[in-house]
Amino acid sequence: MSRLLYYLYARRLVREVKSRPTPGHIGIILDGNRRHGRSVGITEPRELYDLGANKLDEVLDWCVELGIATVTLWVFSTDNFHRPAAEVSGILGSIEAKLKALACDPAIHRRRVRVRAIGCRAMLPEPVLAAITEAERATAGYDDLELNIAVAYGGRQEIADAVRALLNGMADDEATLAEAVAGVTPEAIAKHLYTAGLPDPDLIIRTSGEIRLSGFLLWQSAHSEFYFTDVLWPAFRKIDFLRAIRSFQQRRRRFGC
């Protein structure tokens, strides 16, 4: 009976959400893997992060159904490198395996999903970099849905890297100090962000009950709407996703005005 009620409720939510404009770009902070693992008796890092990685397939199904063009998932932050070595190894191993799977997943190719990684790649080990390259090359020609995997990502690091890249470009052009100072504008910095060329997120969802961004898309989220849910990431359901979209649709966006 509970399955039937869930199915009927999800169908009603889908109809409701589809009747209104949906966000073009959704960012999701995937939080709560460890707590979910403890709740189901899983402590081995690789096993519990594989649970979270497998949730991605469902999220893509939901995005395709609603016609959402871009989704950015924060899977590993620069701060996560400070966790115990076994846990870091488990997370990165799970990310590597998932990227390899995406490169040859028939559903990814059928839906023409372009996979990209955003973050400080210099911080990542070679096997993860190789998996990123494989997934990006295999999907480079697609444009129906943009899937961005934020790995070794930190918002402050991204802004610092963007400013550094901007100034290095000016130095290459032999700009004077005064010219360089004048050239540091929001528009110029935006061109050097990891997400250059992508639209800013309309909606950012964070799972697990934490009510903060923790550095996710700091620059890009200036006008984003936020939705926080207590549901832990591996237990995140379609109705939780739909409720987030519905909440977004019920708001009046002001864009700073």
C-alpha positions in Angstrom: 0.0 0.0 0.0 2.8 2.4 0.9 4.4 1.9 -2.5 1.2 2.6 -4.3 0.7 5.8 -2.3 4.3 6.9 -3.0 3.8 6.3 -6.7 0.5 8.2 -6.9 1.9 11.1 -4.8 5.0 11.3 -7.1 2.8 11.3 -10.2 0.8 14.2 -8.8 3.9 16.1 -7.9 5.3 15.6 -11.4 2.1 17.0 -13.0 2.2 19.9 -10.6 5.9 20.7 -11.3 5.6 20.3 -15.1 2.8 22.9 -15.1 5.2 25.7 -14.2 8.7 26.8 -15.4 11.5 24.6 -14.0 15.0 25.7 -13.1 17.5 25.6 -16.0 20.4 24.8 -13.8 20.3 22.9 -10.4 23.3 22.5 -8.1 23.2 19.8 -5.4 25.4 19.5 -2.4 25.5 15.8 -1.7 25.7 15.5 2.1 25.0 12.8 4.6 26.8 9.7 3.1 28.5 8.8 6.4 25.4 9.3 8.6 23.3 7.2 6.2 26.0 4.5 6.2 25.9 4.3 10.0 22.1 4.1 9.9 22.3 0.9 7.8 25.4 -0.6 9.3 27.9 0.3 6.6 31.3 1.6 7.7 33.6 0.7 4.9 34.3 4.0 3.1 34.2 2.7 -0.5 31.0 0.8 0.1 29.1 3.7 1.7 30.3 6.3 -1.0 29.3 3.9 -3.7 25.7 4.2 -2.4 25.8 7.9 -2.9 27.4 7.6 -6.4 24.6 5.3 -7.5 22.0 7.9 -6.6 23.3 9.9 -9.6 21.5 7.7 -12.1 18.2 8.4 -10.5 18.9 12.2 -10.4 19.6 12.2 -14.1 16.3 10.3 -14.7 14.4 13.0 -12.8 16.2 15.9 -14.6 15.5 14.4 -18.0 11.9 13.9 -17.2 11.6 17.6 -16.2 13.7 19.0 -19.0 16.4 20.4 -16.7 19.4 21.3 -18.9 22.2 21.6 -16.4 23.0 19.9 -13.1 26.1 20.4 -11.0 26.8 17.8 -8.2 29.4 18.6 -5.5 30.9 15.3 -4.7 34.3 16.2 -3.1 35.5 19.5 -1.7 39.0 20.7 -1.2 38.4 20.5 2.6 37.6 16.8 2.2 41.3 16.1 1.7 41.7 16.7 5.5 39.7 13.6 6.3 41.3 10.3 7.3 43.4 8.8 4.4 41.2 5.7 4.2 38.0 7.8 3.8 39.6 10.1 1.2 40.8 7.0 -0.7 37.3 5.5 -0.6 35.6 8.7 -1.8 38.0 9.2 -4.7 37.9 5.5 -5.6 34.1 5.8 -5.8 34.3 8.9 -7.9 36.8 7.3 -10.3 34.6 4.2 -10.8 31.5 6.3 -11.4 33.3 8.5 -14.0 34.5 5.4 -15.8 31.0 4.0 -15.7 29.5 7.2 -17.1 31.9 7.1 -20.1 30.4 3.9 -21.3 26.9 4.1 -19.9 24.4 3.5 -22.8 21.8 5.8 -21.0 24.4 8.7 -20.9 24.9 8.3 -24.7 21.2 7.8 -25.5 20.3 11.0 -23.6 23.3 12.9 -25.0 24.6 13.9 -21.6 27.8 15.9 -21.6 30.0 15.1 -18.5 32.5 17.6 -17.2 34.5 17.9 -14.0 35.0 21.2 -12.3 37.5 21.8 -9.5 41.3 22.1 -8.9 42.5 19.2 -10.9 46.1 19.7 -9.7 45.0 18.3 -6.3 43.6 15.0 -7.8 45.5 11.7 -8.2 46.3 10.5 -11.7 43.7 7.6 -11.8 40.9 10.1 -11.1 42.3 12.5 -13.7 42.4 9.7 -16.2 38.7 8.8 -15.4 37.7 12.5 -15.9 39.5 12.7 -19.2 37.8 9.4 -20.4 34.3 10.7 -19.4 34.8 14.1 -20.9 36.1 12.8 -24.2 33.4 10.2 -24.5 30.6 12.8 -24.1 32.2 15.9 -25.6 29.9 16.1 -28.5 26.6 16.0 -26.5 24.5 19.0 -25.5 21.1 17.8 -24.3 22.0 17.7 -20.6 25.1 19.2 -19.0 26.3 17.1 -16.0 29.1 18.8 -14.0 30.9 16.9 -11.3 32.5 19.2 -8.8 35.5 17.3 -7.4 38.4 18.9 -5.5 36.2 21.9 -5.6 36.2 24.9 -3.2 34.5 28.2 -3.9 37.3 30.3 -2.6 39.9 28.2 -4.5 37.9 28.7 -7.7 37.8 32.5 -7.3 41.5 32.7 -6.4 42.3 30.5 -9.5 40.2 32.7 -11.7 41.9 35.9 -10.6 45.3 34.3 -10.9 44.5 33.1 -14.5 43.2 36.6 -15.4 46.3 38.3 -14.1 48.6 35.7 -15.8 46.9 36.5 -19.1 47.4 40.2 -18.6 51.1 39.5 -17.8 51.4 37.6 -21.0 50.0 40.5 -22.8 52.5 42.8 -21.1 49.8 44.9 -19.4 51.0 47.6 -17.0 50.0 47.4 -13.4 47.4 50.2 -13.9 45.9 48.3 -16.9 45.8 45.0 -14.8 44.0 46.7 -11.9 41.5 48.2 -14.3 41.0 44.9 -16.0 39.9 43.1 -12.8 36.2 43.2 -13.3 33.4 40.8 -12.4 32.9 40.1 -16.1 36.6 39.3 -16.6 36.8 37.1 -13.5 33.7 35.2 -14.6 35.4 34.2 -17.8 38.1 32.3 -15.9 35.8 30.4 -13.4 35.7 26.6 -13.6 32.1 27.0 -14.8 32.9 29.6 -17.5 30.3 29.4 -20.3 27.6 27.8 -18.1 24.6 29.5 -16.7 24.5 30.3 -13.0 22.4 27.9 -10.9 18.8 28.8 -10.4 18.4 26.4 -7.5 20.8 24.9 -5.1 19.7 21.9 -3.0 21.6 20.6 0.1 20.7 17.3 1.7 21.3 16.1 5.3 19.9 19.1 7.2 22.9 21.3 7.1 21.9 24.9 6.3 24.9 26.4 4.7 26.7 26.5 1.3 30.2 25.5 2.7 31.8 27.2 -0.3 29.7 25.7 -3.1 29.5 27.9 -6.2 30.1 31.1 -4.1 30.4 33.4 -7.1 27.7 31.8 -9.2 25.1 31.5 -6.5 24.6 35.3 -5.9 21.0 35.1 -7.2 20.3 31.4 -6.6 17.4 30.1 -4.6 18.3 27.6 -1.9 16.5 24.5 -0.6 17.6 22.5 2.4 16.3 19.1 3.3 16.9 16.8 6.3 17.0 13.8 4.0 20.5 12.2 3.8 21.9 12.0 0.2 21.8 8.2 -0.4 18.1 8.2 0.8 17.2 11.2 -1.4 14.0 10.3 -3.2 12.2 11.6 -6.3 9.5 13.2 -4.2 12.2 15.1 -2.2 13.6 16.4 -5.5 10.2 17.3 -6.7 9.4 19.2 -3.5 12.6 21.2 -4.0 11.5 22.1 -7.5 8.0 23.0 -6.3 9.4 25.2 -3.5 11.5 27.0 -6.2 8.5 27.6 -8.4 6.5 29.1 -5.5 9.1 31.9 -4.9 9.3 35.3 -6.6 12.8 35.8 -7.8 14.1 39.3 -7.4 17.8 39.0 -8.7 18.9 41.5 -6.1 16.3 44.1 -6.9 
